[in-house]
Amino acid sequence: MIRAALLALTLAAPAAAQEAVTAQGAVLRVLDKQTGAVDDLTVPNGTAVEVGLLSIGLGECRYPAGNPSGDAFAQLTIHYRDDAEPVFRGWMIASSPALSAMEHPRYDVWPLRCTTS
């Protein structure tokens, strides 16, 4: 479903907008819906961070070529507690977090932007 949406966006975009650059990492926002706590995390590509009861792994973050402040696409794997199966695995898009949202009763996670330095 996500790949189809990304493909549709890619096909509809001009050739220059189709190129993406891999950033060094991403800034992710985590909301704990029980406590109301919000954390913004800077996560390098290929690493994982722990916040609350979540372990969030960032595969990579991409942004449109020539526009580092443009839309971020983050490849995430998110585990709750010590569960073997992730509660989310896939790409999240900063401008459309609901397109590929993590469905969890306690936490919301979404990318804000890619980091370039």
N, CA, C and O atoms as a GROMACS GRO file, in nm:
protein
  468
    1MET      N    1   0.083  -0.118   0.000
    1MET     CA    2   0.000   0.000   0.000
    1MET      C    3   0.088   0.125   0.000
    1MET      O    4   0.064   0.216  -0.079
    2ILE      N    5   0.188   0.130   0.086
    2ILE     CA    6   0.276   0.246   0.094
    2ILE      C    7   0.357   0.258  -0.035
    2ILE      O    8   0.371   0.368  -0.089
    3ARG      N    9   0.409   0.146  -0.084
    3ARG     CA   10   0.487   0.150  -0.207
    3ARG      C   11   0.401   0.201  -0.323
    3ARG      O   12   0.450   0.276  -0.407
    4ALA      N   13   0.275   0.160  -0.328
    4ALA     CA   14   0.186   0.207  -0.434
    4ALA      C   15   0.166   0.357  -0.425
    4ALA      O   16   0.165   0.426  -0.527
    5ALA      N   17   0.150   0.408  -0.302
    5ALA     CA   18   0.132   0.552  -0.283
    5ALA      C   19   0.259   0.628  -0.323
    5ALA      O   20   0.252   0.732  -0.388
    6LEU      N   21   0.375   0.575  -0.283
    6LEU     CA   22   0.501   0.639  -0.321
    6LEU      C   23   0.522   0.634  -0.472
    6LEU      O   24   0.569   0.731  -0.531
    7LEU      N   25   0.487   0.522  -0.534
    7LEU     CA   26   0.499   0.510  -0.678
    7LEU      C   27   0.408   0.610  -0.748
    7LEU      O   28   0.449   0.672  -0.846
    8ALA      N   29   0.286   0.625  -0.699
    8ALA     CA   30   0.193   0.721  -0.759
    8ALA      C   31   0.248   0.863  -0.747
    8ALA      O   32   0.238   0.942  -0.841
    9LEU      N   33   0.306   0.896  -0.630
    9LEU     CA   34   0.365   1.030  -0.612
    9LEU      C   35   0.483   1.049  -0.706
    9LEU      O   36   0.500   1.156  -0.764
   10THR      N   37   0.565   0.945  -0.721
   10THR     CA   38   0.682   0.953  -0.807
   10THR      C   39   0.641   0.970  -0.953
   10THR      O   40   0.700   1.052  -1.024
   11LEU      N   41   0.542   0.895  -0.998
   11LEU     CA   42   0.500   0.905  -1.137
   11LEU      C   43   0.435   1.039  -1.168
   11LEU      O   44   0.444   1.088  -1.281
   12ALA      N   45   0.370   1.098  -1.069
   12ALA     CA   46   0.303   1.225  -1.091
   12ALA      C   47   0.398   1.344  -1.082
   12ALA      O   48   0.365   1.454  -1.126
   13ALA      N   49   0.516   1.323  -1.025
   13ALA     CA   50   0.610   1.434  -1.003
   13ALA      C   51   0.697   1.456  -1.126
   13ALA      O   52   0.719   1.364  -1.204
   14PRO      N   53   0.747   1.579  -1.143
   14PRO     CA   54   0.841   1.605  -1.251
   14PRO      C   55   0.972   1.529  -1.228
   14PRO      O   56   1.000   1.487  -1.115
   15ALA      N   57   1.050   1.509  -1.332
   15ALA     CA   58   1.172   1.429  -1.325
   15ALA      C   59   1.268   1.478  -1.218
   15ALA      O   60   1.329   1.396  -1.150
   16ALA      N   61   1.283   1.609  -1.201
   16ALA     CA   62   1.377   1.662  -1.102
   16ALA      C   63   1.334   1.628  -0.960
   16ALA      O   64   1.419   1.611  -0.873
   17ALA      N   65   1.204   1.619  -0.936
   17ALA     CA   66   1.155   1.592  -0.801
   17ALA      C   67   1.162   1.443  -0.768
   17ALA      O   68   1.139   1.406  -0.653
   18GLN      N   69   1.192   1.358  -0.866
   18GLN     CA   70   1.195   1.215  -0.841
   18GLN      C   71   1.322   1.171  -0.770
   18GLN      O   72   1.324   1.064  -0.709
   19GLU      N   73   1.426   1.249  -0.776
   19GLU     CA   74   1.552   1.211  -0.713
   19GLU      C   75   1.545   1.237  -0.563
   19GLU      O   76   1.499   1.341  -0.517
   20ALA      N   77   1.593   1.139  -0.487
   20ALA     CA   78   1.598   1.153  -0.341
   20ALA      C   79   1.741   1.135  -0.294
   20ALA      O   80   1.820   1.061  -0.354
   21VAL      N   81   1.773   1.204  -0.186
   21VAL     CA   82   1.906   1.198  -0.127
   21VAL      C   83   1.892   1.132   0.010
   21VAL      O   84   1.799   1.160   0.085
   22THR      N   85   1.986   1.044   0.041
   22THR     CA   86   1.986   0.982   0.173
   22THR      C   87   2.057   1.074   0.271
   22THR      O   88   2.171   1.113   0.249
   23ALA      N   89   1.989   1.107   0.378
   23ALA     CA   90   2.045   1.195   0.481
   23ALA      C   91   2.125   1.114   0.582
   23ALA      O   92   2.135   0.992   0.571
   24GLN      N   93   2.182   1.183   0.679
   24GLN     CA   94   2.260   1.117   0.784
   24GLN      C   95   2.172   1.057   0.893
   24GLN      O   96   2.215   0.968   0.965
   25GLY      N   97   2.050   1.106   0.904
   25GLY     CA   98   1.959   1.058   1.007
   25GLY      C   99   1.827   1.132   1.001
   25GLY      O  100   1.795   1.194   0.900
   26ALA      N  101   1.751   1.124   1.109
   26ALA     CA  102   1.619   1.187   1.111
   26ALA      C  103   1.589   1.241   1.250
   26ALA      O  104   1.645   1.197   1.350
   27VAL      N  105   1.498   1.338   1.253
   27VAL     CA  106   1.440   1.384   1.379
   27VAL      C  107   1.300   1.325   1.384
   27VAL      O  108   1.218   1.348   1.296
   28LEU      N  109   1.275   1.248   1.490
   28LEU     CA  110   1.146   1.180   1.508
   28LEU      C  111   1.076   1.238   1.630
   28LEU      O  112   1.141   1.275   1.728
   29ARG      N  113   0.945   1.245   1.624
   29ARG     CA  114   0.866   1.289   1.739
   29ARG      C  115   0.791   1.169   1.795
   29ARG      O  116   0.730   1.092   1.721
   30VAL      N  117   0.797   1.155   1.927
   30VAL     CA  118   0.728   1.046   1.996
   30VAL      C  119   0.632   1.106   2.097
   30VAL      O  120   0.670   1.190   2.179
   31LEU      N  121   0.506   1.064   2.091
   31LEU     CA  122   0.403   1.110   2.184
   31LEU      C  123   0.360   0.990   2.269
   31LEU      O  124   0.318   0.888   2.216
   32ASP      N  125   0.370   1.005   2.401
   32ASP     CA  126   0.315   0.907   2.494
   32ASP      C  127   0.174   0.955   2.526
   32ASP      O  128   0.157   1.055   2.596
   33LYS      N  129   0.074   0.885   2.476
   33LYS     CA  130  -0.065   0.930   2.491
   33LYS      C  131  -0.117   0.915   2.634
   33LYS      O  132  -0.216   0.978   2.669
   34GLN      N  133  -0.052   0.835   2.716
   34GLN     CA  134  -0.095   0.821   2.855
   34GLN      C  135  -0.048   0.938   2.940
   34GLN      O  136  -0.123   0.988   3.024
   35THR      N  137   0.076   0.980   2.920
   35THR     CA  138   0.132   1.087   3.003
   35THR      C  139   0.129   1.223   2.936
   35THR      O  140   0.141   1.326   3.003
   36GLY      N  141   0.112   1.226   2.805
   36GLY     CA  142   0.115   1.351   2.730
   36GLY      C  143   0.256   1.399   2.700
   36GLY      O  144   0.275   1.508   2.646
   37ALA      N  145   0.357   1.318   2.735
   37ALA     CA  146   0.496   1.357   2.712
   37ALA      C  147   0.530   1.348   2.563
   37ALA      O  148   0.493   1.252   2.495
   38VAL      N  149   0.600   1.451   2.514
   38VAL     CA  150   0.644   1.456   2.376
   38VAL      C  151   0.796   1.463   2.375
   38VAL      O  152   0.855   1.548   2.442
   39ASP      N  153   0.859   1.376   2.298
   39ASP     CA  154   1.004   1.377   2.284
   39ASP      C  155   1.041   1.388   2.138
   39ASP      O  156   0.986   1.317   2.054
   40ASP      N  157   1.135   1.479   2.106
   40ASP     CA  158   1.193   1.487   1.973
   40ASP      C  159   1.331   1.423   1.980
   40ASP      O  160   1.416   1.465   2.059
   41LEU      N  161   1.353   1.322   1.897
   41LEU     CA  162   1.476   1.244   1.900
   41LEU      C  163   1.552   1.260   1.770
   41LEU      O  164   1.494   1.251   1.663
   42THR      N  165   1.682   1.282   1.779
   42THR     CA  166   1.768   1.281   1.662
   42THR      C  167   1.831   1.143   1.654
   42THR      O  168   1.903   1.102   1.746
   43VAL      N  169   1.804   1.072   1.546
   43VAL     CA  170   1.846   0.933   1.532
   43VAL      C  171   1.931   0.920   1.405
   43VAL      O  172   1.883   0.951   1.296
   44PRO      N  173   2.056   0.873   1.417
   44PRO     CA  174   2.138   0.849   1.297
   44PRO      C  175   2.088   0.725   1.222
   44PRO      O  176   2.032   0.633   1.282
   45ASN      N  177   2.109   0.724   1.091
   45ASN     CA  178   2.074   0.607   1.010
   45ASN      C  179   2.141   0.483   1.065
   45ASN      O  180   2.256   0.488   1.108
   46GLY      N  181   2.070   0.371   1.062
   46GLY     CA  182   2.128   0.244   1.103
   46GLY      C  183   2.139   0.223   1.253
   46GLY      O  184   2.205   0.130   1.297
   47THR      N  185   2.076   0.309   1.332
   47THR     CA  186   2.082   0.295   1.477
   47THR      C  187   1.941   0.285   1.535
   47THR      O  188   1.841   0.308   1.466
   48ALA      N  189   1.936   0.250   1.662
   48ALA     CA  190   1.808   0.242   1.734
   48ALA      C  191   1.820   0.322   1.863
   48ALA      O  192   1.927   0.330   1.923
   49VAL      N  193   1.709   0.379   1.905
   49VAL     CA  194   1.702   0.451   2.031
   49VAL      C  195   1.585   0.394   2.112
   49VAL      O  196   1.491   0.337   2.056
   50GLU      N  197   1.594   0.412   2.241
   50GLU     CA  198   1.485   0.368   2.327
   50GLU      C  199   1.424   0.490   2.394
   50GLU      O  200   1.494   0.577   2.445
   51VAL      N  201   1.292   0.493   2.392
   51VAL     CA  202   1.217   0.599   2.459
   51VAL      C  203   1.092   0.534   2.517
   51VAL      O  204   1.017   0.466   2.446
   52GLY      N  205   1.071   0.555   2.646
   52GLY     CA  206   0.960   0.488   2.712
   52GLY      C  207   0.974   0.337   2.698
   52GLY      O  208   1.079   0.281   2.731
   53LEU      N  209   0.870   0.273   2.649
   53LEU     CA  210   0.871   0.128   2.628
   53LEU      C  211   0.897   0.091   2.483
   53LEU      O  212   0.875  -0.024   2.443
   54LEU      N  213   0.942   0.188   2.403
   54LEU     CA  214   0.967   0.164   2.261
   54LEU      C  215   1.116   0.156   2.230
   54LEU      O  216   1.198   0.222   2.293
   55SER      N  217   1.146   0.074   2.131
   55SER     CA  218   1.278   0.075   2.068
   55SER      C  219   1.253   0.112   1.922
   55SER      O  220   1.182   0.041   1.851
   56ILE      N  221   1.312   0.223   1.878
   56ILE     CA  222   1.288   0.276   1.744
   56ILE      C  223   1.416   0.267   1.664
   56ILE      O  224   1.516   0.330   1.697
   57GLY      N  225   1.412   0.188   1.558
   57GLY     CA  226   1.527   0.174   1.469
   57GLY      C  227   1.504   0.250   1.340
   57GLY      O  228   1.398   0.238   1.278
   58LEU      N  229   1.603   0.329   1.301
   58LEU     CA  230   1.595   0.404   1.175
   58LEU      C  231   1.686   0.338   1.073
   58LEU      O  232   1.807   0.333   1.091
   59GLY      N  233   1.627   0.288   0.965
   59GLY     CA  234   1.706   0.232   0.856
   59GLY      C  235   1.774   0.345   0.780
   59GLY      O  236   1.897   0.349   0.770
   60GLU      N  237   1.694   0.437   0.729
   60GLU     CA  238   1.747   0.556   0.662
   60GLU      C  239   1.639   0.661   0.649
   60GLU      O  240   1.520   0.633   0.662
   61CYS      N  241   1.683   0.783   0.624
   61CYS     CA  242   1.594   0.896   0.599
   61CYS      C  243   1.632   0.955   0.464
   61CYS      O  244   1.750   0.977   0.436
   62ARG      N  245   1.532   0.982   0.381
   62ARG     CA  246   1.554   1.041   0.249
   62ARG      C  247   1.474   1.170   0.235
   62ARG      O  248   1.370   1.188   0.299
   63TYR      N  249   1.526   1.259   0.151
   63TYR     CA  250   1.457   1.385   0.123
   63TYR      C  251   1.475   1.418  -0.025
   63TYR      O  252   1.567   1.366  -0.089
   64PRO      N  253   1.391   1.505  -0.081
   64PRO     CA  254   1.404   1.541  -0.222
   64PRO      C  255   1.538   1.607  -0.252
   64PRO      O  256   1.584   1.693  -0.175
   65ALA      N  257   1.602   1.567  -0.361
   65ALA     CA  258   1.732   1.623  -0.401
   65ALA      C  259   1.719   1.775  -0.416
   65ALA      O  260   1.624   1.824  -0.476
   66GLY      N  261   1.816   1.846  -0.361
   66GLY     CA  262   1.817   1.991  -0.371
   66GLY      C  263   1.725   2.061  -0.273
   66GLY      O  264   1.715   2.183  -0.275
   67ASN      N  265   1.658   1.986  -0.186
   67ASN     CA  266   1.565   2.047  -0.091
   67ASN      C  267   1.572   1.974   0.043
   67ASN      O  268   1.481   1.899   0.078
   68PRO      N  269   1.680   1.995   0.120
   68PRO     CA  270   1.695   1.924   0.247
   68PRO      C  271   1.585   1.952   0.348
   68PRO      O  272   1.559   1.869   0.435
   69SER      N  273   1.520   2.066   0.337
   69SER     CA  274   1.410   2.095   0.429
   69SER      C  275   1.277   2.042   0.375
   69SER      O  276   1.172   2.062   0.436
   70GLY      N  277   1.283   1.973   0.260
   70GLY     CA  278   1.162   1.916   0.202
   70GLY      C  279   1.114   1.794   0.278
   70GLY      O  280   1.162   1.764   0.387
   71ASP      N  281   1.021   1.727   0.219
   71ASP     CA  282   0.954   1.614   0.282
   71ASP      C  283   1.052   1.503   0.320
   71ASP      O  284   1.136   1.464   0.239
   72ALA      N  285   1.040   1.452   0.440
   72ALA     CA  286   1.125   1.342   0.488
   72ALA      C  287   1.052   1.210   0.473
   72ALA      O  288   0.932   1.200   0.500
   73PHE      N  289   1.126   1.109   0.428
   73PHE     CA  290   1.077   0.972   0.419
   73PHE      C  291   1.167   0.888   0.509
   73PHE      O  292   1.285   0.873   0.480
   74ALA      N  293   1.112   0.833   0.617
   74ALA     CA  294   1.193   0.760   0.714
   74ALA      C  295   1.153   0.613   0.716
   74ALA      O  296   1.035   0.580   0.727
   75GLN      N  297   1.253   0.525   0.707
   75GLN     CA  298   1.230   0.381   0.715
   75GLN      C  299   1.251   0.339   0.860
   75GLN      O  300   1.363   0.345   0.912
   76LEU      N  301   1.142   0.297   0.926
   76LEU     CA  302   1.146   0.270   1.070
   76LEU      C  303   1.106   0.127   1.102
   76LEU      O  304   1.025   0.065   1.034
   77THR      N  305   1.166   0.076   1.209
   77THR     CA  306   1.124  -0.050   1.271
   77THR      C  307   1.107  -0.020   1.418
   77THR      O  308   1.203   0.020   1.485
   78ILE      N  309   0.986  -0.039   1.469
   78ILE     CA  310   0.953  -0.001   1.606
   78ILE      C  311   0.904  -0.123   1.683
   78ILE      O  312   0.811  -0.192   1.642
   79HIS      N  313   0.969  -0.147   1.797
   79HIS     CA  314   0.931  -0.258   1.885
   79HIS      C  315   0.875  -0.202   2.015
   79HIS      O  316   0.924  -0.100   2.066
   80TYR      N  317   0.773  -0.268   2.069
   80TYR     CA  318   0.716  -0.233   2.198
   80TYR      C  319   0.764  -0.334   2.301
   80TYR      O  320   0.751  -0.455   2.281
   81ARG      N  321   0.820  -0.286   2.410
   81ARG     CA  322   0.879  -0.370   2.515
   81ARG      C  323   0.980  -0.464   2.453
   81ARG      O  324   1.066  -0.422   2.376
   82ASP      N  325   0.971  -0.591   2.486
   82ASP     CA  326   1.064  -0.690   2.433
   82ASP      C  327   0.996  -0.782   2.332
   82ASP      O  328   1.043  -0.894   2.309
   83ASP      N  329   0.887  -0.735   2.270
   83ASP     CA  330   0.815  -0.817   2.173
   83ASP      C  331   0.904  -0.850   2.055
   83ASP      O  332   0.977  -0.764   2.005
   84ALA      N  333   0.898  -0.976   2.010
   84ALA     CA  334   0.980  -1.019   1.896
   84ALA      C  335   0.932  -0.954   1.766
   84ALA      O  336   1.014  -0.916   1.682
   85GLU      N  337   0.803  -0.941   1.750
   85GLU     CA  338   0.746  -0.880   1.630
   85GLU      C  339   0.734  -0.729   1.648
   85GLU      O  340   0.687  -0.682   1.752
   86PRO      N  341   0.775  -0.652   1.548
   86PRO     CA  342   0.761  -0.507   1.560
   86PRO      C  343   0.615  -0.463   1.554
   86PRO      O  344   0.533  -0.528   1.490
   87VAL      N  345   0.585  -0.352   1.620
   87VAL     CA  346   0.451  -0.293   1.610
   87VAL      C  347   0.440  -0.210   1.482
   87VAL      O  348   0.331  -0.179   1.436
   88PHE      N  349   0.556  -0.173   1.426
   88PHE     CA  350   0.558  -0.102   1.298
   88PHE      C  351   0.688  -0.134   1.227
   88PHE      O  352   0.796  -0.137   1.287
   89ARG      N  353   0.676  -0.157   1.096
   89ARG     CA  354   0.793  -0.172   1.010
   89ARG      C  355   0.753  -0.116   0.873
   89ARG      O  356   0.661  -0.166   0.809
   90GLY      N  357   0.825  -0.012   0.829
   90GLY     CA  358   0.795   0.045   0.699
   90GLY      C  359   0.841   0.189   0.689
   90GLY      O  360   0.919   0.237   0.772
   91TRP      N  361   0.791   0.257   0.586
   91TRP     CA  362   0.827   0.396   0.561
   91TRP      C  363   0.719   0.488   0.616
   91TRP      O  364   0.600   0.461   0.600
   92MET      N  365   0.760   0.595   0.681
   92MET     CA  366   0.669   0.702   0.723
   92MET      C  367   0.709   0.829   0.649
   92MET      O  368   0.827   0.854   0.625
   93ILE      N  369   0.611   0.907   0.614
   93ILE     CA  370   0.632   1.030   0.538
   93ILE      C  371   0.594   1.149   0.627
   93ILE      O  372   0.483   1.155   0.679
   94ALA      N  373   0.686   1.241   0.643
   94ALA     CA  374   0.665   1.353   0.735
   94ALA      C  375   0.541   1.435   0.701
   94ALA      O  376   0.467   1.474   0.791
   95SER      N  377   0.517   1.461   0.574
   95SER     CA  378   0.403   1.544   0.538
   95SER      C  379   0.270   1.470   0.544
   95SER      O  380   0.164   1.534   0.543
   96SER      N  381   0.273   1.338   0.550
   96SER     CA  382   0.150   1.258   0.555
   96SER      C  383   0.164   1.145   0.656
   96SER      O  384   0.164   1.028   0.618
   97PRO      N  385   0.176   1.177   0.785
   97PRO     CA  386   0.200   1.071   0.884
   97PRO      C  387   0.086   0.969   0.892
   97PRO      O  388   0.110   0.854   0.928
   98ALA      N  389  -0.036   1.010   0.857
   98ALA     CA  390  -0.149   0.916   0.864
   98ALA      C  391  -0.148   0.816   0.749
   98ALA      O  392  -0.215   0.713   0.756
   99LEU      N  393  -0.072   0.844   0.643
   99LEU     CA  394  -0.067   0.753   0.528
   99LEU      C  395  -0.009   0.619   0.568
   99LEU      O  396  -0.053   0.515   0.519
  100SER      N  397   0.088   0.619   0.657
  100SER     CA  398   0.151   0.496   0.706
  100SER      C  399   0.178   0.514   0.855
  100SER      O  400   0.293   0.530   0.896
  101ALA      N  401   0.074   0.510   0.933
  101ALA     CA  402   0.086   0.538   1.076
  101ALA      C  403   0.108   0.411   1.156
  101ALA      O  404   0.063   0.302   1.118
  102MET      N  405   0.177   0.427   1.267
  102MET     CA  406   0.189   0.318   1.362
  102MET      C  407   0.061   0.319   1.446
  102MET      O  408   0.026   0.420   1.506
  103GLU      N  409  -0.006   0.206   1.449
  103GLU     CA  410  -0.128   0.198   1.528
  103GLU      C  411  -0.096   0.131   1.660
  103GLU      O  412  -0.076   0.010   1.668
  104HIS      N  413  -0.093   0.214   1.764
  104HIS     CA  414  -0.060   0.164   1.897
  104HIS      C  415  -0.146   0.240   1.998
  104HIS      O  416  -0.167   0.360   1.983
  105PRO      N  417  -0.196   0.172   2.102
  105PRO     CA  418  -0.284   0.239   2.197
  105PRO      C  419  -0.214   0.343   2.284
  105PRO      O  420  -0.279   0.435   2.336
  106ARG      N  421  -0.082   0.331   2.302
  106ARG     CA  422  -0.013   0.424   2.392
  106ARG      C  423   0.075   0.525   2.321
  106ARG      O  424   0.083   0.640   2.366
  107TYR      N  425   0.141   0.488   2.212
  107TYR     CA  426   0.241   0.574   2.150
  107TYR      C  427   0.205   0.613   2.007
  107TYR      O  428   0.143   0.536   1.933
  108ASP      N  429   0.246   0.733   1.971
  108ASP     CA  430   0.247   0.779   1.832
  108ASP      C  431   0.391   0.816   1.800
  108ASP      O  432   0.460   0.876   1.882
  109VAL      N  433   0.437   0.782   1.680
  109VAL     CA  434   0.571   0.815   1.634
  109VAL      C  435   0.558   0.865   1.491
  109VAL      O  436   0.485   0.807   1.411
  110TRP      N  437   0.628   0.974   1.458
  110TRP     CA  438   0.629   1.021   1.321
  110TRP      C  439   0.756   1.102   1.296
  110TRP      O  440   0.811   1.162   1.388
  111PRO      N  441   0.803   1.102   1.169
  111PRO     CA  442   0.923   1.180   1.135
  111PRO      C  443   0.889   1.328   1.119
  111PRO      O  444   0.781   1.363   1.071
  112LEU      N  445   0.982   1.413   1.159
  112LEU     CA  446   0.967   1.557   1.138
  112LEU      C  447   1.050   1.602   1.019
  112LEU      O  448   1.002   1.677   0.934
  113ARG      N  449   1.176   1.557   1.013
  113ARG     CA  450   1.266   1.598   0.906
  113ARG      C  451   1.390   1.508   0.906
  113ARG      O  452   1.415   1.435   1.002
  114CYS      N  453   1.464   1.514   0.798
  114CYS     CA  454   1.592   1.445   0.791
  114CYS      C  455   1.700   1.538   0.847
  114CYS      O  456   1.684   1.660   0.847
  115THR      N  457   1.809   1.479   0.895
  115THR     CA  458   1.924   1.558   0.940
  115THR      C  459   2.032   1.549   0.834
  115THR      O  460   2.058   1.442   0.779
  116THR      N  461   2.095   1.661   0.807
  116THR     CA  462   2.198   1.665   0.702
  116THR      C  463   2.336   1.696   0.758
  116THR      O  464   2.433   1.695   0.682
  117SER      N  465   2.349   1.723   0.886
  117SER     CA  466   2.482   1.749   0.943
  117SER      C  467   2.487   1.702   1.087
  117SER      O  468   2.590   1.716   1.152
   0.00000   0.00000   0.00000
